[in-house]
């Protein structure tokens, strides 16, 4: 498992509803698009100003799939919120992981590979916008119930809200062995 970690920071360091909404949309973009690209998503969570999407088989995915998945969070922010939230660089950030994937590719191909990945993630987010919003709303609802800016979707709860053709696979993957 590897976490897809993103950190959003408000101006004053406190979590605002806009921060939380942006983080929920961002992580939901990663989760939904990863699942639609054939990856096994086992959990997505937001925790204060950090977010994580746990993907079982990320390291085995092709570079173009990894890049589209990594770009899906920002694409979801643009599509659903109309703006990208400010992110601070940190270990394990999307930007760092995109650089890691690019290191595996001939440098001369970077512009076309990045353009294709951006287009793929933007198209996928447009196509699955409704599901991304549903996952984000489920995360935000869990925050409201808990009374704190923390929420996690995994197991059957995640499989239900993700829907799609891979629900049975997700349920099987989420069960303890």
FENMO-V939017 format. One record per backbone hydrogen bond with DSSP energy under -1.0 kcal/mol. CO is the residue of the C=O (numbers start at 0). NH is the residue of the N-H. E is the energy in kcal/mol with one decimal. If there is no record, write none. Layout:
BEGIN
<<CO:NH:E> <CO:NH:E>>
END
This chain:
BEGIN
<<1:54:-1.2> <5:50:-2.1> <6:87:-1.3> <15:19:-2.5> <16:20:-2.7> <17:21:-2.5> <18:22:-2.6> <19:23:-2.5> <20:24:-2.5> <21:25:-2.7> <22:26:-2.8> <23:27:-2.1> <24:28:-2.3> <25:29:-1.9> <26:30:-2.6> <27:31:-2.9> <28:32:-2.0> <29:33:-2.2> <30:34:-2.2> <31:35:-2.5> <32:36:-1.7> <33:38:-2.6> <34:37:-1.5> <39:55:-2.9> <42:53:-2.9> <43:152:-2.8> <44:51:-2.6> <45:150:-2.8> <46:49:-2.0> <48:7:-2.6> <49:46:-3.2> <50:5:-2.0> <51:44:-3.1> <52:3:-1.1> <53:41:-2.6> <53:42:-1.2> <56:59:-1.1> <57:60:-1.7> <61:65:-2.5> <62:66:-2.7> <63:67:-2.0> <64:68:-2.5> <65:69:-2.6> <66:70:-2.1> <70:74:-2.1> <71:75:-2.2> <72:76:-1.8> <73:77:-2.4> <74:78:-2.6> <75:79:-2.8> <76:80:-2.0> <76:82:-1.1> <89:92:-1.9> <92:96:-2.4> <93:97:-2.6> <94:98:-2.0> <95:99:-1.8> <96:100:-2.0> <97:101:-2.7> <98:102:-1.6> <100:103:-1.7> <101:104:-1.9> <105:108:-2.2> <106:109:-1.1> <108:112:-2.8> <109:113:-3.1> <110:114:-2.1> <111:115:-2.5> <112:116:-2.3> <113:117:-2.7> <114:118:-2.3> <115:119:-2.7> <116:120:-2.7> <117:121:-2.5> <118:122:-2.7> <119:123:-2.4> <120:124:-2.5> <121:125:-2.3> <122:126:-2.5> <123:127:-2.3> <127:131:-2.3> <128:132:-2.5> <129:133:-2.1> <130:134:-2.6> <131:135:-2.6> <132:136:-2.8> <133:137:-2.2> <134:138:-2.2> <135:139:-2.6> <136:140:-2.6> <137:141:-1.9> <138:142:-1.8> <139:143:-2.3> <140:144:-2.5> <141:145:-2.3> <142:146:-1.7> <142:147:-1.4> <147:149:-1.8> <148:47:-3.4> <150:45:-2.4> <152:43:-2.0> <153:157:-1.2> <154:158:-2.4> <155:159:-2.8> <156:160:-1.7> <157:161:-2.6> <158:162:-2.2> <163:166:-1.1> <165:169:-2.6> <166:170:-2.7> <167:171:-2.2> <168:172:-2.6> <169:173:-2.0>>
END
